[in-house]
Amino acid sequence: MKVVRIVLGQLILLLNAIFSPKSLKRSDEDQQEVEESLKGIKLYQFDACPFCVKVRRAAKRLNLPLQTIDAKQAEHEEALINGGGKRKVPCLRIEEASGDVTWMYESNDIIAYLEQRYAN
């Protein structure tokens, strides 16, 4: 079963690289503002997870250079479990300017949030 997961994971990554979406175009000022607002947002993910790929593709389409965190690394896995309450990816960690932190699971919810906030 592990071999099947590895092969499928590599296939997903290959197809993602081949069929990468085009990025949204913004003015330099608007893009800089978007990038500044992303400083408090991190995506906990696994490279070959199909739902994580789905979120990363949406972020690329929206031209959002999200900081990605490999949740397989022990320290990041621990932060994910302690902060969000479960070891599940994708998970978007959103830290507001007030210091409030939200842990958002489910790829569709994450994509809807990103589109609502950044699609212009």
Phi, psi and chi 1 to 4 in degrees:
 res  aa     phi    psi   chi1   chi2   chi3   chi4
   1 MET       -  -36.1 -171.1   62.9  168.3      -
   2 LYS   -63.9  -38.2 -171.9  174.1 -176.9  175.7
   3 VAL   -64.8  -41.0  171.9      -      -      -
   4 VAL   -61.7  -43.4  171.5      -      -      -
   5 ARG   -62.2  -42.0  -70.9  173.6  112.6 -176.1
   6 ILE   -64.1  -46.7  -68.5  170.3      -      -
   7 VAL   -63.7  -46.5  169.9      -      -      -
   8 LEU   -63.6  -39.7  -74.6  176.8      -      -
   9 GLY   -59.9  -44.9      -      -      -      -
  10 GLN   -66.9  -36.2  -65.7  -55.7  -49.3      -
  11 LEU   -64.6  -42.8 -179.8   61.2      -      -
  12 ILE   -60.2  -45.5  -72.4  168.5      -      -
  13 LEU   -64.5  -39.0  -67.6  174.1      -      -
  14 LEU   -64.3  -49.1  175.1   65.5      -      -
  15 LEU   -62.7  -37.4  -69.0  173.3      -      -
  16 ASN   -62.9  -40.7 -178.8   50.0      -      -
  17 ALA   -67.4  -39.2      -      -      -      -
  18 ILE   -70.4  -43.0  -67.0  171.0      -      -
  19 PHE  -108.2   44.5  -61.1  106.9      -      -
  20 SER   -67.2  134.9 -175.9      -      -      -
  21 PRO   -73.9  158.7   25.8  -32.0      -      -
  22 LYS   -78.9  147.6  -68.5 -176.5 -179.7 -179.7
  23 SER   -89.0  147.7  -64.4      -      -      -
  24 LEU   -63.4  138.3  178.5   70.6      -      -
  25 LYS   -96.8  131.8  -60.7  -66.8 -178.4 -160.3
  26 ARG  -130.7  162.4  -65.6 -172.9 -175.1   90.9
  27 SER   -67.9  159.9   68.1      -      -      -
  28 ASP   -57.8  -40.7  -70.1  -19.4      -      -
  29 GLU   -65.4  -44.2  -62.7   81.9   25.4      -
  30 ASP   -64.7  -41.2  -71.6  -16.5      -      -
  31 GLN   -65.6  -39.2 -175.2   63.1   30.3      -
  32 GLN   -64.2  -38.6 -172.3  174.2   11.4      -
  33 GLU   -64.9  -41.8 -171.4  176.4  -54.3      -
  34 VAL   -62.1  -47.4  164.9      -      -      -
  35 GLU   -62.8  -35.7  -70.3  175.9   14.3      -
  36 GLU   -64.8  -40.9 -175.5   67.0   29.2      -
  37 SER   -70.9  -19.0   72.7      -      -      -
  38 LEU   -82.4   -6.0  -71.2  171.9      -      -
  39 LYS   -61.0  -27.3  -72.8 -173.9  178.2  178.7
  40 GLY   -94.9    9.3      -      -      -      -
  41 ILE  -117.9  130.1  -63.0  178.0      -      -
  42 LYS  -132.4  142.4  -61.8  176.7 -176.6  175.6
  43 LEU  -107.8  111.3  177.9   65.6      -      -
  44 TYR   -81.8  128.4  -75.6   77.9      -      -
  45 GLN  -159.0  168.4   51.9   97.2   43.9      -
  46 PHE  -113.5  141.8  -60.4  149.4      -      -
  47 ASP   -54.7  -49.1  -78.1  -22.1      -      -
  48 ALA   -98.2    8.6      -      -      -      -
  49 CYS   -69.2  124.4  162.2      -      -      -
  50 PRO   -61.7  -34.1   11.7  -19.0      -      -
  51 PHE   -73.0  -32.8  -61.1  104.4      -      -
  52 CYS   -69.0  -40.5  -60.8      -      -      -
  53 VAL   -60.4  -41.9  169.4      -      -      -
  54 LYS   -58.3  -44.4 -178.9  178.4  171.8 -179.4
  55 VAL   -68.4  -43.4  170.7      -      -      -
  56 ARG   -63.1  -37.0  -70.2 -165.6  -48.4  -96.5
  57 ARG   -65.0  -41.6  -71.3  176.7   62.7   84.4
  58 ALA   -63.6  -41.5      -      -      -      -
  59 ALA   -64.0  -40.0      -      -      -      -
  60 LYS   -64.8  -43.7  178.7  167.1  176.8   36.1
  61 ARG   -60.1  -36.5 -169.8  177.1   65.2 -105.5
  62 LEU   -86.4    0.8  -67.2  168.4      -      -
  63 ASN    59.7   49.7 -161.3    6.0      -      -
  64 LEU  -112.8  106.3  -56.4  174.7      -      -
  65 PRO   -78.1   77.5   26.8  -31.0      -      -
  66 LEU   -69.4  143.1  -71.1  177.4      -      -
  67 GLN   -78.4  121.8  179.5 -177.6   -2.5      -
  68 THR  -102.9  140.9   56.6      -      -      -
  69 ILE  -119.4  126.7  -52.9  -67.8      -      -
  70 ASP   -77.1  106.5 -176.9    1.6      -      -
  71 ALA   -73.9   -2.8      -      -      -      -
  72 LYS   -81.3  -19.3  -72.3 -175.4 -179.8  179.2
  73 GLN   -75.0  135.3  -66.2 -179.4    4.0      -
  74 ALA   -53.4  -45.5      -      -      -      -
  75 GLU   -67.7  -34.3   66.2  -88.0   12.0      -
  76 HIS   -75.8  -37.2  -60.1  -52.4      -      -
  77 GLU   -61.4  -43.2  179.1 -177.3   15.3      -
  78 GLU   -63.0  -42.8 -174.1  177.4  -31.3      -
  79 ALA   -63.3  -39.6      -      -      -      -
  80 LEU   -63.3  -45.8  178.5   62.0      -      -
  81 ILE   -68.4  -45.0  -67.2  168.5      -      -
  82 ASN   -67.7  -38.5  -68.4  -21.9      -      -
  83 GLY   -83.8  -50.1      -      -      -      -
  84 GLY   -90.5  -20.5      -      -      -      -
  85 GLY    97.5  -10.5      -      -      -      -
  86 LYS  -154.6  158.3   49.7 -171.5  162.5 -179.1
  87 ARG   -94.1   84.5 -176.9 -174.5 -172.2  -93.2
  88 LYS  -143.4  134.8 -178.9  179.1  176.5 -174.3
  89 VAL  -125.7  155.4  -67.5      -      -      -
  90 PRO   -72.6  153.5   28.3  -33.3      -      -
  91 CYS  -141.0  125.6  179.6      -      -      -
  92 LEU  -100.0  120.3 -166.2   66.1      -      -
  93 ARG   -96.7  117.4 -179.0 -174.4 -174.6  -84.7
  94 ILE  -114.5  114.7  -53.0  162.3      -      -
  95 GLU  -106.7  116.3 -174.7  171.2   -6.3      -
  96 GLU   -77.5  164.2  -57.1  -66.9  -21.7      -
  97 ALA   -60.6  -28.1      -      -      -      -
  98 SER   -73.2  -13.0   63.8      -      -      -
  99 GLY   100.0   -9.2      -      -      -      -
 100 ASP   -67.0  138.9  -66.6  -23.5      -      -
 101 VAL  -120.2  132.5  176.4      -      -      -
 102 THR  -118.1  135.8  -58.1      -      -      -
 103 TRP  -109.7  113.3  -64.1   81.1      -      -
 104 MET  -108.9  119.8 -176.0 -179.1  -65.7      -
 105 TYR  -100.7  175.7  -66.5   92.4      -      -
 106 GLU    75.6  117.4  -60.3  -58.9  -31.6      -
 107 SER   -58.4  -41.3   57.9      -      -      -
 108 ASN   -65.2  -38.5  -71.2  -25.4      -      -
 109 ASP   -66.2  -41.3  -66.4  -17.7      -      -
 110 ILE   -63.5  -46.4  -66.3  169.1      -      -
 111 ILE   -63.5  -43.1  -68.3  168.1      -      -
 112 ALA   -60.6  -41.9      -      -      -      -
 113 TYR   -62.0  -47.3  168.8   80.5      -      -
 114 LEU   -63.9  -42.8  -65.5  173.6      -      -
 115 GLU   -66.1  -41.7  -73.3  176.5  -15.9      -
 116 GLN   -64.8  -37.7 -175.0 -108.3  -17.9      -
 117 ARG   -85.0  -32.2 -174.3  163.2  177.2 -169.0
 118 TYR  -123.0   -2.2  -63.1  104.5      -      -
 119 ALA   -72.3  -15.5      -      -      -      -
 120 ASN    65.4      -  -69.3  -18.0      -      -
